[in-house]
């Protein structure tokens, strides 16, 4: 048994199956890869997906440029297949969505606080991988998204070195707008949408992207992500609005600007401009308020492992998600305790997690099962998860992301400067 399609879909309540698996593994659920295409982008080919499967959904759907992790959020793609973007739990010869498992098991999986406040797993992460830049766009805040029955989307970036052996065509990201930019200038860009390149990048500033660093991005801030493969912990939503009319000579339809705006506002240029958070977009100290560098969470290097904060900080006073990178030296075993549930992906090496197989594959077929992704329940995380690097030559490296308000000990943005970085 090597493929998802060979697994029987479990129908009905999953509670008994999940609880038995958590008991067997010490709080772990194995997940199958969740692949997502984007019709308007060119894949960056660093997801370890077999090249024959880049267009597994069909060329009309676009190439696969994303892999979603521990996701209970559906991709907002036109013409999507059922369950696109949802992660599947694998237990023996059966499978079921993580969304269904959370619905049936609630606090047992995500923790009491998250379940009580949200009634779901409200975050997800992904690898986002493109050959070139994508359009200058923003993600709506909660109030704006609610107008179309959606949720807002703050997000964060980390550029794992293991997936960035090449930078592809444009490893720079435009963020926000230059201080002094006026709303009239942005409005003029929207007026010029069908004249070719509407020039909105002339009003912005690009930052060079560096593997092993990251950014925290609030809703309503314009950004045109560059071509590094990106690990993106974010809120469980897929809303966006693209404000750039052409990218690398490719036309961006007006529909991608207004897809998550009320229909009566689709031609209201002043209203569309006002959806941007002007103070945050024109912040003269933007990098100081959004740039992230890894910060070790403890002094453990002599023990053969290092756990680093890679996503941290707050958005409008709230800690919506955090993430850590654990590196375990060859032949070393360690037990890591956390405050809450998390989704985990292995990006390098071979080993075990609570005795279960854990390894980073070199190449993956579209329907193939892997041993690189798990969801860890809150009780399992609090009890401690044991990582063992069974290699004698290569580090074992994993990334894990957490839900809202789970890590009160996480640093604030800018803390890397206090550590002498």
VOLORO-305484 format. One record per residue (C-alpha): residue number from 1; x, y, z. Coordinates in Angstrom, 1 decimal. Layout:
VOLORO-305484
PAMI   k      X      Y      Z
PAMI NUM      X      Y      Z
...
END
This chain:
VOLORO-305484
PAMI   k      X      Y      Z
PAMI   1    0.0    0.0    0.0
PAMI   2    1.7    3.2   -1.2
PAMI   3   -1.0    5.5   -2.5
PAMI   4   -3.9    7.4   -1.0
PAMI   5   -6.3    6.0   -3.6
PAMI   6   -5.7    2.5   -2.2
PAMI   7   -7.1    3.5    1.1
PAMI   8  -10.8    3.1    2.0
PAMI   9  -12.6    6.3    3.0
PAMI  10  -13.9    5.9    6.5
PAMI  11  -17.6    7.0    6.6
PAMI  12  -19.4    8.0    9.8
PAMI  13  -18.0    9.2   13.1
PAMI  14  -14.2    9.0   13.4
PAMI  15  -13.9    9.5   17.2
PAMI  16  -13.1    5.9   18.2
PAMI  17  -10.6    5.5   15.4
PAMI  18   -8.8    8.8   16.2
PAMI  19   -8.7    8.1   20.0
PAMI  20   -7.3    4.6   19.4
PAMI  21   -4.6    6.0   17.1
PAMI  22   -3.7    8.8   19.5
PAMI  23   -3.3    6.2   22.2
PAMI  24   -1.1    4.0   20.0
PAMI  25    1.2    6.8   18.8
PAMI  26    1.3    9.1   21.9
PAMI  27   -0.8   11.8   20.3
PAMI  28    0.1   11.6   16.6
PAMI  29   -2.0   11.4   13.4
PAMI  30   -0.2   10.6   10.2
PAMI  31   -1.3   12.8    7.3
PAMI  32   -1.2   12.3    3.5
PAMI  33    0.2   15.1    1.3
PAMI  34   -2.4   17.8    0.2
PAMI  35   -1.5   19.3   -3.2
PAMI  36   -3.0   22.5   -4.5
PAMI  37   -2.7   24.1   -8.0
PAMI  38   -3.0   27.7   -9.0
PAMI  39   -4.1   28.5  -12.6
PAMI  40   -2.5   31.9  -12.7
PAMI  41    1.1   31.0  -11.5
PAMI  42    4.1   29.0  -12.7
PAMI  43    5.2   26.3  -10.3
PAMI  44    8.7   26.6   -8.8
PAMI  45    9.4   22.8   -8.9
PAMI  46   10.9   22.6   -5.4
PAMI  47    8.0   20.7   -3.6
PAMI  48    9.6   17.3   -4.3
PAMI  49    6.6   16.4   -6.4
PAMI  50    7.5   14.2   -9.4
PAMI  51    7.8   16.4  -12.5
PAMI  52    5.3   14.1  -14.4
PAMI  53    2.7   15.1  -11.8
PAMI  54    3.1   18.9  -11.8
PAMI  55   -0.2   19.1  -13.8
PAMI  56   -1.9   16.2  -12.2
PAMI  57   -5.2   18.2  -11.9
PAMI  58   -5.1   18.9  -15.6
PAMI  59   -3.3   21.7  -17.5
PAMI  60   -6.5   23.8  -17.4
PAMI  61   -6.2   23.9  -13.6
PAMI  62   -2.6   25.1  -13.6
PAMI  63    0.5   23.5  -12.1
PAMI  64    0.8   22.4   -8.5
PAMI  65    2.7   25.0   -6.7
PAMI  66    1.5   24.5   -3.1
PAMI  67    1.4   21.7   -0.5
PAMI  68   -0.9   22.4    2.5
PAMI  69   -0.1   21.0    5.9
PAMI  70   -2.6   19.9    8.6
PAMI  71   -5.3   21.8    6.7
PAMI  72   -9.0   21.9    7.5
PAMI  73   -9.4   24.7    5.0
PAMI  74  -10.5   24.2    1.4
PAMI  75   -8.7   26.0   -1.4
PAMI  76  -10.7   28.8   -2.9
PAMI  77  -10.0   27.7   -6.5
PAMI  78  -12.5   27.9   -9.3
PAMI  79  -13.3   24.4  -10.6
PAMI  80  -11.6   22.7   -7.6
PAMI  81  -12.1   19.0   -7.0
PAMI  82  -13.9   17.9   -3.8
PAMI  83  -11.7   18.3   -0.7
PAMI  84   -9.0   20.3   -2.5
PAMI  85   -6.7   21.7    0.2
PAMI  86   -8.0   19.4    3.0
PAMI  87   -5.5   17.1    4.7
PAMI  88   -6.3   13.4    5.0
PAMI  89   -5.5   11.3    8.1
PAMI  90   -4.1    7.9    7.4
PAMI  91   -4.9    5.1    9.9
PAMI  92   -4.1    1.5    8.7
PAMI  93   -5.8    1.0    5.4
PAMI  94   -8.4    3.8    6.0
PAMI  95   -8.4    7.6    5.5
PAMI  96  -10.6   10.5    6.5
PAMI  97  -10.2   14.3    6.5
PAMI  98   -8.5   16.0    9.4
PAMI  99  -11.5   18.4    9.3
PAMI 100  -13.8   15.5   10.0
PAMI 101  -11.5   14.2   12.8
PAMI 102  -11.6   17.7   14.4
PAMI 103  -15.3   17.9   14.1
PAMI 104  -15.8   14.5   15.8
PAMI 105  -13.1   14.8   18.5
PAMI 106  -12.9   18.6   19.2
PAMI 107  -10.8   19.5   22.2
PAMI 108   -9.2   16.0   22.2
PAMI 109   -7.3   17.1   19.1
PAMI 110   -7.0   20.9   19.1
PAMI 111   -7.2   21.6   22.8
PAMI 112   -9.9   23.0   25.0
PAMI 113   -9.2   26.7   24.6
PAMI 114   -9.1   26.6   20.8
PAMI 115  -12.1   24.4   20.6
PAMI 116  -14.1   26.5   22.9
PAMI 117  -13.3   29.8   21.1
PAMI 118  -13.2   28.6   17.4
PAMI 119  -14.9   25.2   17.3
PAMI 120  -12.3   24.1   14.7
PAMI 121   -8.6   24.1   13.8
PAMI 122   -8.5   27.7   12.7
PAMI 123   -5.0   27.8   11.1
PAMI 124   -3.0   26.0    8.5
PAMI 125    0.4   26.2    6.8
PAMI 126    1.7   25.4    3.3
PAMI 127    4.7   25.4    1.1
PAMI 128    4.2   28.1   -1.5
PAMI 129    6.5   27.6   -4.5
PAMI 130    6.7   29.6   -7.7
PAMI 131    9.2   30.2  -10.5
PAMI 132    8.7   34.0  -10.3
PAMI 133    6.9   36.7   -8.3
PAMI 134    3.1   36.8   -7.9
PAMI 135    0.9   39.9   -8.1
PAMI 136    0.9   42.7   -5.5
PAMI 137   -2.0   41.8   -3.4
PAMI 138   -3.5   41.8    0.1
PAMI 139   -5.6   39.5    2.2
PAMI 140   -8.8   41.0    3.8
PAMI 141   -9.2   41.5    7.5
PAMI 142  -12.0   39.8    9.5
PAMI 143  -14.4   42.7    9.0
PAMI 144  -13.9   42.9    5.3
PAMI 145  -14.0   39.2    4.7
PAMI 146  -17.2   38.8    6.7
PAMI 147  -19.0   40.9    4.0
PAMI 148  -18.7   37.9    1.7
PAMI 149  -19.1   35.2    4.3
PAMI 150  -15.4   34.5    4.6
PAMI 151  -12.7   35.0    7.3
PAMI 152   -9.7   37.3    7.2
PAMI 153   -6.2   36.1    6.6
PAMI 154   -3.1   37.2    8.4
PAMI 155   -0.1   35.2    7.4
PAMI 156    3.6   34.6    7.9
PAMI 157    6.6   33.5    5.9
PAMI 158    9.7   31.3    6.5
PAMI 159   12.1   30.3    3.8
PAMI 160   13.5   26.8    4.6
PAMI 161   17.0   26.3    3.2
PAMI 162   16.2   22.7    2.4
PAMI 163   13.7   23.9   -0.3
PAMI 164   15.7   26.8   -1.6
PAMI 165   18.8   25.4   -3.2
PAMI 166   17.9   27.8   -6.1
PAMI 167   16.1   31.2   -5.8
PAMI 168   14.4   31.0   -9.2
PAMI 169   13.6   34.1  -11.2
PAMI 170   12.9   36.8   -8.6
PAMI 171   13.9   36.2   -4.9
PAMI 172   12.6   39.6   -3.8
PAMI 173    9.3   40.6   -2.3
PAMI 174    7.6   43.9   -2.6
PAMI 175    5.9   45.0    0.7
PAMI 176    3.5   47.8    1.2
PAMI 177    3.8   51.3   -0.3
PAMI 178    6.5   53.9   -0.2
PAMI 179    5.9   56.5    2.6
PAMI 180    4.2   59.5    1.0
PAMI 181    2.2   57.4   -1.5
PAMI 182   -1.3   58.8   -1.9
PAMI 183   -4.6   57.1   -2.4
PAMI 184   -5.0   59.0   -5.7
PAMI 185   -1.9   57.3   -7.0
PAMI 186   -3.2   53.8   -6.2
PAMI 187   -6.6   54.7   -7.6
PAMI 188   -4.9   55.7  -10.9
PAMI 189   -3.3   52.3  -11.0
PAMI 190   -6.7   50.7  -10.8
PAMI 191   -8.0   53.0  -13.5
PAMI 192   -5.2   51.8  -15.8
PAMI 193   -5.9   48.1  -15.3
PAMI 194   -6.5   47.3  -19.0
PAMI 195   -3.7   49.5  -20.3
PAMI 196   -1.0   46.9  -19.6
PAMI 197    1.1   47.1  -16.5
PAMI 198   -0.7   49.4  -14.1
PAMI 199    2.5   50.5  -12.4
PAMI 200    1.6   49.7   -8.8
PAMI 201    5.0   48.3   -8.1
PAMI 202    6.4   51.8   -8.8
PAMI 203    4.8   52.8   -5.6
PAMI 204    6.3   50.0   -3.5
PAMI 205    9.7   48.7   -2.3
PAMI 206   11.2   45.3   -2.7
PAMI 207   13.3   43.4   -0.1
PAMI 208   15.8   40.7   -0.9
PAMI 209   14.7   37.3    0.5
PAMI 210   17.1   35.3    2.6
PAMI 211   16.8   31.6    3.2
PAMI 212   16.4   30.9    6.9
PAMI 213   14.5   34.1    7.7
PAMI 214   10.9   35.2    7.5
PAMI 215    8.2   37.9    7.7
PAMI 216    5.0   38.5    9.6
PAMI 217    2.3   40.0    7.4
PAMI 218   -0.9   41.7    8.6
PAMI 219   -4.2   41.7    6.7
PAMI 220   -4.7   44.6    4.3
PAMI 221   -1.0   45.0    3.6
PAMI 222    0.1   44.8   -0.1
PAMI 223    2.7   42.2   -0.8
PAMI 224    4.1   40.6   -4.0
PAMI 225    5.8   37.4   -2.8
PAMI 226    9.1   36.6   -4.6
PAMI 227   10.3   33.3   -5.9
PAMI 228   11.7   31.5   -2.8
PAMI 229    9.8   28.4   -1.7
PAMI 230    8.0   29.6    1.4
PAMI 231    6.6   27.9    4.5
PAMI 232    3.5   29.9    5.4
PAMI 233    1.7   29.5    8.7
PAMI 234   -1.5   31.5    8.4
PAMI 235   -5.2   31.9    9.3
PAMI 236   -7.6   29.3    7.9
PAMI 237   -8.9   31.3    5.0
PAMI 238   -8.1   31.7    1.3
PAMI 239   -9.3   35.3    0.6
PAMI 240   -7.2   37.7   -1.4
PAMI 241   -7.4   40.8   -3.6
PAMI 242   -4.8   41.3   -6.4
PAMI 243   -4.0   45.0   -7.1
PAMI 244   -1.4   44.4   -9.9
PAMI 245   -2.7   44.0  -13.5
PAMI 246    0.3   42.2  -15.1
PAMI 247    3.1   40.0  -13.8
PAMI 248    6.1   39.0  -16.0
PAMI 249    3.9   39.8  -19.0
PAMI 250    0.9   37.8  -17.8
PAMI 251   -2.4   39.5  -17.5
PAMI 252   -4.1   39.4  -14.1
PAMI 253   -8.0   39.4  -14.5
PAMI 254   -9.9   42.1  -12.7
PAMI 255  -11.9   39.2  -11.1
PAMI 256   -8.8   38.3   -9.0
PAMI 257   -9.0   41.8   -7.5
PAMI 258  -12.6   41.7   -6.5
PAMI 259  -13.3   38.0   -6.0
PAMI 260  -13.7   38.5   -2.2
PAMI 261  -15.5   41.8   -2.3
PAMI 262  -19.2   42.5   -2.4
PAMI 263  -20.5   42.5   -5.9
PAMI 264  -21.9   46.0   -5.6
PAMI 265  -18.4   47.2   -4.9
PAMI 266  -16.6   45.6   -7.9
PAMI 267  -16.3   48.9   -9.8
PAMI 268  -16.1   51.2   -6.8
PAMI 269  -12.4   52.3   -7.1
PAMI 270  -12.4   54.5   -4.0
PAMI 271  -13.9   51.7   -1.9
PAMI 272  -11.3   49.3   -3.2
PAMI 273   -8.5   51.6   -2.4
PAMI 274   -9.8   52.1    1.1
PAMI 275   -9.6   48.4    1.8
PAMI 276   -5.9   48.9    2.3
PAMI 277   -4.5   49.7    5.8
PAMI 278   -2.8   52.9    4.9
PAMI 279   -0.7   53.5    8.1
PAMI 280    0.7   49.9    7.9
PAMI 281    1.3   50.0    4.1
PAMI 282    3.2   53.3    4.3
PAMI 283    5.1   52.5    7.5
PAMI 284    8.7   54.0    7.1
PAMI 285   10.0   51.3    9.5
PAMI 286    8.2   48.4    7.8
PAMI 287   11.1   46.0    8.1
PAMI 288   11.5   46.6   11.8
PAMI 289    7.9   45.7   12.4
PAMI 290    7.6   42.6   10.2
PAMI 291   11.0   40.9    9.6
PAMI 292   11.8   37.7   11.5
PAMI 293   15.0   35.8   12.1
PAMI 294   15.2   32.4   14.0
PAMI 295   15.7   32.6   17.7
PAMI 296   16.7   29.5   19.8
PAMI 297   14.1   28.7   22.5
PAMI 298   16.7   27.2   24.8
PAMI 299   20.4   26.5   25.2
PAMI 300   20.4   22.9   24.1
PAMI 301   23.1   22.7   21.3
PAMI 302   25.4   20.8   23.6
PAMI 303   22.7   18.1   23.9
PAMI 304   22.6   17.6   20.2
PAMI 305   19.5   19.5   19.2
PAMI 306   18.3   23.1   18.7
PAMI 307   14.7   24.3   18.7
PAMI 308   14.2   27.7   17.1
PAMI 309   11.3   30.2   16.9
PAMI 310   10.8   30.9   13.2
PAMI 311    7.4   32.6   13.3
PAMI 312    6.5   34.8   16.2
PAMI 313    4.9   38.1   17.2
PAMI 314    1.4   39.5   17.3
PAMI 315   -1.0   41.1   14.9
PAMI 316   -3.1   43.9   16.3
PAMI 317   -2.3   42.6   19.8
PAMI 318   -3.2   38.9   19.1
PAMI 319   -0.9   35.9   18.7
PAMI 320   -2.7   34.1   15.9
PAMI 321    0.0   31.5   15.0
PAMI 322    3.6   30.7   15.8
PAMI 323    6.1   28.2   14.4
PAMI 324    9.3   26.5   15.3
PAMI 325   12.1   24.6   13.6
PAMI 326   13.7   21.6   15.4
PAMI 327   17.1   20.4   14.3
PAMI 328   18.3   17.1   15.8
PAMI 329   21.9   16.0   15.2
PAMI 330   22.8   12.6   13.8
PAMI 331   22.3    9.8   16.3
PAMI 332   20.6   12.0   18.9
PAMI 333   17.2   11.5   20.6
PAMI 334   15.3   14.3   22.4
PAMI 335   11.8   14.9   23.8
PAMI 336   10.1   18.2   23.1
PAMI 337    7.2   19.5   25.2
PAMI 338    4.9   22.1   23.8
PAMI 339    1.9   24.1   25.0
PAMI 340   -0.6   23.0   22.3
PAMI 341   -1.4   21.0   19.2
PAMI 342    0.6   21.5   16.0
PAMI 343    1.0   20.4   12.4
PAMI 344    4.5   19.0   11.6
PAMI 345    6.4   18.5    8.4
PAMI 346    9.9   16.9    8.1
PAMI 347   12.1   18.8    5.6
PAMI 348   15.4   16.9    6.0
PAMI 349   16.7   13.6    7.3
PAMI 350   15.5   10.3    8.5
PAMI 351   14.3    9.2   12.0
PAMI 352   11.4    8.5   14.2
PAMI 353    8.7   10.5   16.0
PAMI 354    7.3    8.7   19.1
PAMI 355    8.7    5.6   17.5
PAMI 356    6.7    6.2   14.2
PAMI 357    8.7    6.5   10.9
PAMI 358    9.7   10.1   10.0
PAMI 359   11.6   11.0    6.9
PAMI 360   11.9   13.6    4.2
PAMI 361   11.4   12.0    0.8
PAMI 362   13.4   13.0   -2.2
PAMI 363   10.6   12.6   -4.7
PAMI 364    6.8   12.2   -4.3
PAMI 365    4.2   10.9   -6.8
PAMI 366    0.8   12.7   -6.7
PAMI 367   -1.1   10.0   -5.0
PAMI 368    1.8    8.6   -3.0
PAMI 369    1.8    8.4    0.8
PAMI 370    4.7    9.8    2.7
PAMI 371    6.1    9.6    6.2
PAMI 372    7.0   13.3    6.6
PAMI 373    3.8   14.8    8.0
PAMI 374    1.8   14.5   11.3
PAMI 375   -0.7   16.3   13.4
PAMI 376    0.1   16.3   17.1
PAMI 377   -2.8   16.6   19.6
PAMI 378   -2.6   19.0   22.5
PAMI 379   -2.3   16.3   25.1
PAMI 380    0.5   14.6   23.0
PAMI 381    2.3   17.9   22.7
PAMI 382    2.1   18.6   26.4
PAMI 383    3.2   15.1   27.4
PAMI 384    6.2   15.5   25.1
PAMI 385    7.1   14.1   21.7
PAMI 386   10.3   12.1   21.2
PAMI 387   12.3   12.8   18.1
PAMI 388   15.1   10.4   17.1
PAMI 389   17.6   11.0   14.3
PAMI 390   18.5    7.5   13.1
PAMI 391   21.0    8.8   10.5
PAMI 392   24.7    9.0   11.3
PAMI 393   25.5   11.7    8.8
PAMI 394   22.5   14.1    8.3
PAMI 395   20.5   16.3   10.6
PAMI 396   16.8   15.6   11.2
PAMI 397   14.9   18.9   10.6
PAMI 398   11.2   19.5   11.2
PAMI 399    8.9   22.5   11.0
PAMI 400    5.8   22.8   13.3
PAMI 401    3.2   25.4   13.5
PAMI 402    0.7   26.2   16.3
PAMI 403   -2.7   27.7   16.7
PAMI 404   -3.7   31.1   18.4
PAMI 405   -2.5   32.1   21.8
PAMI 406   -0.7   28.8   22.4
PAMI 407    2.8   30.1   23.0
PAMI 408    2.9   33.0   25.5
PAMI 409    6.6   32.6   25.8
PAMI 410    7.2   33.3   22.1
PAMI 411    9.3   36.4   21.2
PAMI 412    8.0   39.6   19.8
PAMI 413    9.0   40.9   16.3
PAMI 414   12.4   42.5   16.5
PAMI 415   13.6   40.2   19.3
PAMI 416   16.4   38.8   17.1
PAMI 417   18.2   42.2   17.5
PAMI 418   18.3   41.8   21.3
PAMI 419   20.0   38.4   20.8
PAMI 420   22.8   40.0   18.9
PAMI 421   21.9   38.7   15.5
END
